[in-house]
């Protein structure tokens, strides 16, 4: 059984990488065919599609009253997405960031992350135990509505002029089919990787805490990792940057906000100031580094990865 777990783990990783490559090409083709910026495809189709594992875990854990798993899922994913995934992608190839992204999309990410920091830290701002209420959930969902209004307005304002289309790898129908197919393969492959990584770790006697904070949280971020690194490697920087921005906004507002609204508010002492501060620092560093010279350099990528390692060292020790 152990050997089968290893084979399935390797097969899942290969499928992840291959499907992510197909997705990047298909998303780029679709944006060109629709005459819309690639950033918007990344903010919506890519981000929402790759959030499927986190959304499933969040609803399951909230339904079973395991609110700490829900928070671990969202907080861990937001930190992994920026500090680890963007950091690693930058090490592969420095990421260019457009002026409009620095002025619009990245500030939206900072605002949403800042709101999350405030609503969860009740012990600091309201003098009561940390947690989320249905009112907090409505605030997060309202911010998501603002984000979607921005997306639709931007599609209308920035739609490309009519004229001869540049050559694309796929036709529009092919691009749509390959996007759907690749997202399904990525999500299923990530699930295979997580399940078999947990089985292997258990067989090797690795603790449940380490398994939860690595195989599960990092494992559910594998779709974002492979897509972002793949996009960066191909020079599709809008797809790389937009995927992470859209994913973190979706994670905070929908993956956390929607189950909280449905199942009710909760209190949690497991996560607090330091955890949410790291989420906020990650978003701020993404903005600051992107603003400086409109590029994320390898040195900044190293800083992100080191900050990620420091935080994980802290939570595993404490």
Residue, then its C-alpha position, 0 to 999 in steps of 0.5 A: x500500500x505504501x508503494x501505491x501511495x508513492x506512485x499515486x503521489x508522483x502521478x498526481x504531481x505530474x498531472x498537476x504540472x501538465x494540467x496547469x500548463x494547459x490552463x495557462x495557455x487556454x486562459x491566455x487564448x480565452x482572454x485574447x479571443x474575448x478581447x479582455x485583459x488576461x488579469x481579469x481571467x486570472x482574477x475570476x476564472x483561475x482564482x475561483x476554480x483553484x479555490x474549490x479544495x479550500x471551499x469544500x474543506x471550509x463547508x465540511x469543517x464548519x458543518x462538523x463544528x470544526x471552526x479551527x480547521x476552517x480558520x487554518x484553511x483560510x489563514x494558511x492558504x492566504x499565507x502560503x499563496x503569497x509568501x510561498x507561492x509568489x516567493x517560489x514563482x519569483x525565484x523561478x523568474x522575476x515577476x513584472x507587475x503593471x502600473x494598473x495592478x499596483x493602483x487597483x488590484x493590489x490595493x483591493x487585496x490589502x483592503x480585504x485583508x485589512x478588514x479580515x484582520x479587524x473583524x477576527x481580532x475582537x480581543x483587540x478591537x472589541x474587548x471580547x474573544x476572537x471570532x466571527x459573527x454573521x455581521x462580520x461575514x456580511x462585511x466580507x461578502x459585501x467587500x466581495x460584491x465590491x470586488x466583483x463590481x470592479x471586475x465587471x466595470x473593468x471588463x467593460x472599460x478595458x475591453x480591447x478594440x475591434x480589429x484583427x486578433x493576434x494568433x492564439x494557441x486555441x480557438x475560443x471553444x477549445x480554450x473554454x473546454x481546456x480551461x474546464x478540463x484543466x481546472x477539474x484535473x488540477x483540483x482532482x490531482x491536488x486531492x490525490x496528492x493530499x490524500x496520499x501525502x497524508x497516508x505516507x506521512x502517517x506511515x512514517x510516523x509524522x505527527x497529525x499537527x505537522x500533517x495538517x499544517x503541511x499536507x492539508x493547507x499547503x496541499x490544497x494550495x497546489x493548484x495555485x502553486x502550479x498555475x502561478x509558477x507555470x504562468x511566471x515561467x511562460x512570462x504570463x505575469x498578469x495570470x501569475x499575479x491575478x491568480x493569487x490576488x483573486x484567490x486570496x480575496x475569494x478565500x477570505x470573503x467566500x471560503x470564510x464568509x459564506x459558511x459563517x453566514x450559513x452556519x452562524x458565528x463562532x469564537x476561536x482561541x487557536x488563531x489571533x493577532x500573530x496569524x492574521x498579522x502575518x496574513x496582512x504583512x504578506x498582502x502588504x509585502x505583495x503590494x510594496x514589492x510590486x510597487x517598487x520598480x513594478x517588479x517582484x525580484x528574486x531578492x524579494x522572493x527570498x524574503x517572502x520564502x524566509x518569512x513563510x519559513x519563520x512563521x511555520x517554524x513559529x506555529x510548529x514550535x508553539 
